[in-house]
Structures are given as C-alpha cells and as structure tokens.
C-alpha cells in the first residue's frame, strides 16, 4: 500500500515534477485471452504492479516490490512526452489498456477500472488510511485516462 503523497515524493526526489491526482496503478498488458486468464490469477502469486505518474514533461513508472507490495523508491521507466508518437486508451473487459508508441518502442499497460478498484489489486496497492480511507487509484483513474487520451491526441496532431 502506498500513499499518493509518497509517490509524489519519490518522483520529486528523482528530479521530475509530478502532476497531482494523475497517478494510477498499472501492470504490463497481457496479449491474448490465455495470457489474460493467467494474468488474472497471478496477483495471488506475484505482484507486478507499478504506479504510472504523469509529470510535467514525462510519464514515469515506479514499481512495487513483488514480494511485499510496498512502493520501491526507484524509477523503472521514463517516457518523455516529446518521444510519444501515439497514445491510445481502450476498454478491455474489466480493465483499460494503454498503448504508448514511441520511435523505438510500443509499451502496453493495463489498469483496472474504477468501479471494481476496491475489490482488486489496484485498490489494495492504492489504499491509504492516514486521515481517513482513500483509494487514490479509484479517485484518479478516469481523469488520468482522459489526460492520457488528450496527450495521445496532441502527439498525433504534432
């Protein structure tokens, strides 16, 4: 479980400017239906979630520890907005798939929908109790996906 403020602190310490309320829980998006089924049961065995944080000029991924589900104080990926050629968000069953295309890579991430977040791993990883109950993934996911879609529109037009 990670406090949203801790995400921002780690991002600032790494030298980036996080946008408040623009962080969500993601994981690598599965490909075919078989992989989706296997991935659905994986959280019981292995945690491979990250925080996707939108910053002033880039997207940042911060990983969770796979064993203990605490947020690691390390940046695992940085994608500059200037490097994004296209960005697409599509609904996929109980999730959304975020596809980011740069000059060299295609990055596919999956994020859990708001309605079931309290019952799924995104809710567990994004729950904080300090100052009252808060699931920041649930609070941020719809607006973050809108902001990512707008970022994709800007990249496509530019």
C-alpha positions in Angstrom: 0.0 0.0 0.0 1.3 3.4 -1.0 0.2 6.9 -0.1 -0.2 9.1 -3.1 2.0 11.7 -1.4 4.8 9.1 -1.2 4.5 8.6 -5.0 4.9 12.4 -5.5 7.8 12.5 -3.0 9.7 9.7 -4.8 9.1 11.4 -8.2 10.3 14.7 -7.0 13.4 13.1 -5.4 14.1 11.6 -8.9 14.1 15.1 -10.4 10.6 15.2 -12.0 7.6 17.4 -11.5 4.5 15.1 -10.8 1.0 16.3 -11.6 -1.2 15.9 -8.6 -4.1 13.4 -9.0 -2.6 11.9 -12.2 -1.2 8.7 -10.9 -2.7 5.2 -11.3 -1.8 1.6 -10.7 -0.8 -0.3 -13.9 0.9 -3.5 -15.0 2.1 -4.9 -18.3 -0.9 -5.6 -20.5 -1.4 -9.3 -21.5 -1.8 -10.2 -25.2 -4.2 -13.0 -25.9 -7.1 -14.5 -23.9 -5.0 -17.3 -22.4 -2.5 -14.7 -21.1 -5.4 -12.6 -19.7 -6.7 -15.6 -17.8 -3.2 -16.4 -16.4 -2.6 -12.8 -15.5 -6.0 -12.6 -13.7 -4.8 -15.3 -11.2 -1.2 -14.0 -11.0 -1.8 -11.4 -8.2 -2.4 -14.3 -5.8 1.2 -15.4 -6.5 3.1 -12.4 -7.7 2.7 -8.6 -7.5 4.0 -6.9 -10.7 2.2 -3.6 -10.4 3.7 -0.1 -10.9 2.4 3.4 -10.4 2.1 5.3 -13.7 2.6 9.0 -12.8 2.0 11.8 -15.2 4.5 14.6 -14.8 5.0 18.0 -16.3 7.0 16.6 -19.3 7.1 12.8 -19.0 5.3 9.6 -17.9 7.1 7.8 -15.0 6.7 4.2 -13.8 7.5 3.4 -10.1 7.5 -0.3 -9.4 6.0 -2.1 -6.3 8.2 -4.7 -4.6 7.0 -8.1 -5.9 7.0 -9.8 -2.6 5.8 -7.2 -0.1 3.8 -4.8 -2.3 5.5 -1.7 -1.0 6.4 1.0 -3.4 10.0 1.0 -4.4 12.0 4.2 -4.4 13.2 3.8 -7.9 12.1 4.9 -11.4 11.8 1.9 -13.7 10.8 3.8 -16.8 10.6 7.4 -18.1 8.9 8.3 -21.4 9.2 11.9 -22.4 6.1 13.4 -23.9 8.2 14.6 -26.8 9.1 11.0 -27.6 5.4 9.8 -27.8 4.3 9.2 -31.3 0.8 8.0 -30.3 -1.0 7.0 -27.1 -4.3 5.1 -27.1 -6.6 4.1 -24.3 -9.1 1.2 -24.9 -11.5 -0.6 -22.6 -10.7 -4.3 -22.3 -13.1 -6.4 -20.2 -12.6 -5.2 -16.6 -9.6 -3.1 -17.5 -8.3 -0.4 -19.8 -5.3 -1.0 -22.0 -2.9 2.0 -22.5 -0.8 1.7 -25.6 2.1 4.1 -25.9 4.1 4.2 -29.1 7.5 5.9 -29.3 10.0 6.0 -32.1 11.6 2.8 -30.7 9.1 1.0 -28.6 5.5 0.0 -28.0 4.5 -0.1 -24.4 1.3 -1.7 -23.4 -0.1 -1.2 -19.9 -3.3 -2.4 -18.2 -5.1 -0.5 -15.5 -8.1 -1.7 -13.5 -11.4 0.2 -13.9 -12.7 2.4 -11.2 -15.9 0.5 -10.3 -14.1 -2.6 -9.1 -10.9 -1.0 -7.7 -11.9 -1.5 -4.1 -12.1 -5.3 -4.8 -9.0 -5.7 -6.9 -5.2 -5.3 -6.6 -5.2 -1.7 -7.8 -7.3 -0.8 -4.8 -5.1 -2.7 -2.4 -2.0 -1.1 -3.6 -3.5 2.4 -3.7 -5.4 2.3 -0.4 -4.3 4.6 2.4 -5.9 5.1 5.8 -4.0 8.1 7.1 -6.5 10.9 7.5 -9.4 8.6 6.6 -9.9 5.9 3.9 -8.7 6.8 0.4 -8.2 4.7 -2.8 -6.3 7.1 -4.9 -6.3 4.8 -8.0 -10.1 4.9 -7.9 -10.2 8.6 -7.5 -7.7 9.3 -10.2 -8.2 6.7 -12.9 -11.0 8.3 -15.1 -9.3 11.7 -15.2 -5.9 10.3 -15.7 -7.1 8.2 -18.6 -8.7 11.4 -20.1 -5.4 13.2 -19.7 -3.5 10.4 -21.3 -6.0 10.3 -24.2 -5.5 14.1 -24.6 -1.8 13.5 -24.6 -2.2 11.0 -27.4 -4.3 13.4 -29.4 -1.6 16.1 -29.0 1.1 13.6 -30.1 -1.0 12.5 -33.2 -1.6 16.2 -34.2 2.1 17.2 -33.7 
